[in-house]
Amino acid sequence: MTQKIDIYEEFDARVEKFLRKLMTEDEEQQFKDELAADSDKRSRARAMALMASQMLDIRHKQEAATVQQMASMSEAEFRKKFVNRKSVNRQ
């Protein structure tokens, strides 16, 4: 069981490297060939890519909502919510 987990961790790390475009051309081609030859790995890579995409989408929506909230605040409201709270947390 541990060996299978290690294989998944190594594969997942390569998927992440591929998605972040950190592979050399040779590594990328080898990875694509591996995915073409193995439907289980291809499915796992697709699932990981979809999860990453969804997480990024959620992050962008949360950031946009925060920016919109901040833009609608007066300076006093902003300071009360964000600045003063940071000062209290530092103590």
Secondary structure, 3 states (H helix, E strand, C coil): CHHHHHHHHHHHHHHHHHHCCCCCHHHHHHHHHHHHHCHHHHHHHHHHHHHHHHHHHHHHHHHHHHHHHHHCCCHHHHHHHHHHHHHHHHC
